[in-house]
Amino acid sequence: MARGKGAVQTGDGLVSKNRRAFFDYEIEDTLEAGLALIGSEVRSLRTHSADLTDAWIDIDRRGEAWVKSMRIPRLQHAAFGHDDERPRKLLLRREQIERLRGLRERDGMTLIATKCYFKNNRAKLEVAVARGKKKHDKRQAIKTREADREARAAMRRGRSAG
């Protein structure tokens, strides 16, 4: 593939998305954070995908934000490996961490990871402030999704009949 003058291959793109989070939680607000990773983790993210299903964000006493339960699979041929589920530091400014801490302390709020992606060749994590849904809220979400799907199918049938 020929690249023109000034073209740069960035390798940007989505690595993983936590689809379960949008079903289990009501997303209030999101924030982009950098990830402090070691070399084998970055290589693994470029070739595989991360598992964000149970990933959540913790803010420790020193005011540092950490993503926990984020699984990055180990490369088999790496010179040195990494622990799949080790806590990874989030790269945020002090005021961003304090804002997240304040939002988390509101009633019923939690911090979860929703997306992992590369932006300008740097690993990023989308952090969401979320509130857990109740069982009846999840049922309502399913009903709404099915109604939308049926409406789209009816519109397609109407277009193809005409």
C-alpha positions in Angstrom: 0.0 0.0 0.0 1.5 3.3 -1.1 1.3 6.2 1.3 1.3 9.7 0.2 3.5 12.6 1.4 3.0 13.2 5.1 0.9 10.1 5.6 1.5 8.5 9.0 0.3 5.1 10.1 -1.0 5.7 13.6 -2.5 2.4 14.5 -5.4 4.1 16.2 -8.6 2.3 16.8 -10.9 0.6 19.3 -9.4 -2.3 21.2 -12.3 -3.3 23.4 -15.7 -2.1 24.5 -17.6 -3.0 27.7 -21.0 -3.7 26.1 -22.3 -5.2 29.4 -21.8 -1.8 31.2 -24.4 -0.1 29.0 -26.9 -2.8 30.0 -26.1 -3.0 33.7 -25.5 0.7 34.4 -27.0 4.1 33.5 -24.0 6.1 32.3 -24.0 9.7 33.7 -20.7 11.1 32.5 -17.5 9.9 30.8 -13.8 10.9 30.9 -10.8 9.9 28.8 -7.7 8.7 30.7 -4.3 7.5 29.7 -3.1 4.1 30.8 0.4 3.4 32.3 1.3 0.1 30.7 4.4 -2.0 30.2 5.7 -3.0 26.7 4.2 -6.5 26.6 0.7 -5.1 27.6 0.8 -2.6 24.7 1.8 -5.3 22.3 -0.9 -7.5 23.6 -3.5 -4.7 23.1 -2.4 -4.2 19.6 -2.8 -7.9 18.7 -5.6 -9.0 21.0 -8.4 -7.3 22.9 -8.7 -6.4 26.5 -11.6 -7.7 28.7 -13.4 -4.8 30.4 -16.4 -6.8 31.6 -15.6 -6.5 35.3 -13.2 -3.5 35.1 -13.8 -0.7 37.7 -11.8 2.3 38.9 -10.5 2.9 42.4 -9.0 6.1 43.8 -6.5 5.4 46.6 -5.6 7.6 49.6 -2.7 9.2 47.8 -5.1 10.5 45.1 -4.1 8.1 42.3 -6.6 6.4 40.1 -6.2 2.7 39.2 -8.2 0.4 36.9 -8.8 -3.0 38.5 -10.0 -6.3 37.0 -9.1 -5.2 33.5 -7.8 -8.3 31.8 -5.1 -8.0 29.1 -4.1 -11.4 27.8 -0.4 -12.4 28.0 1.5 -12.8 24.8 2.9 -16.3 24.4 6.1 -15.3 22.6 7.0 -12.2 24.8 10.5 -12.0 26.3 8.9 -11.1 29.6 5.2 -11.4 30.5 2.8 -9.5 32.7 0.1 -10.4 35.2 -3.2 -10.5 33.3 -5.3 -8.6 35.9 -2.8 -6.4 37.6 -4.0 -3.0 38.7 -3.0 -0.4 36.1 -2.5 3.3 36.9 -4.7 5.9 35.1 -2.9 9.0 33.9 -5.2 11.9 35.0 -4.7 15.4 36.2 -5.3 16.1 39.9 -8.5 18.1 39.3 -9.9 15.3 37.1 -9.2 12.8 39.9 -10.9 15.0 42.5 -13.9 15.5 40.1 -14.2 11.7 39.7 -13.9 11.3 43.5 -16.7 13.8 44.1 -19.0 12.2 41.5 -18.4 8.7 42.9 -19.3 9.8 46.4 -22.8 10.7 45.3 -25.5 8.2 46.2 -25.2 4.9 44.2 -22.5 6.0 41.8 -19.6 3.9 40.7 -16.7 4.3 38.3 -16.4 1.8 35.5 -14.3 1.3 32.3 -16.4 1.4 29.1 -13.8 1.5 26.3 -10.2 0.8 25.6 -8.6 2.3 22.5 -5.6 3.8 20.9 -5.5 7.6 20.2 -2.3 9.0 18.6 -0.6 5.7 19.4 -1.3 6.0 23.1 -3.5 3.6 25.0 -6.6 5.3 26.4 -9.4 4.2 28.6 -12.9 5.7 28.8 -14.0 6.0 32.4 -17.7 6.4 33.1 -19.5 7.6 36.2 -22.5 5.2 36.4 -25.4 4.2 38.5 -26.4 0.5 38.7 -29.8 -0.3 37.1 -32.5 -2.2 38.9 -34.0 -5.4 37.4 -37.1 -3.6 36.2 -34.9 -0.9 34.4 -33.1 -3.7 32.6 -36.4 -5.2 31.5 -37.5 -1.8 30.2 -34.3 -1.5 28.2 -34.9 -4.9 26.6 -38.5 -3.9 25.7 -37.3 -0.6 24.2 -34.5 -2.3 22.2 -36.9 -4.9 20.8 -39.5 -2.3 19.9 -36.8 -0.3 18.0 -35.7 -3.4 16.2 -39.2 -4.3 15.2 -39.8 -0.7 13.9 -36.7 -0.8 11.8 -37.7 -4.2 10.3 -41.1 -2.8 9.5 -39.6 0.2 7.8 -37.3 -2.0 5.7 -40.3 -4.2 4.7 -42.2 -1.1 3.7 -39.4 0.2 1.6 -38.8 -3.1 -0.2 -42.5 -3.6 -0.9 -42.8 -0.2 -2.7 
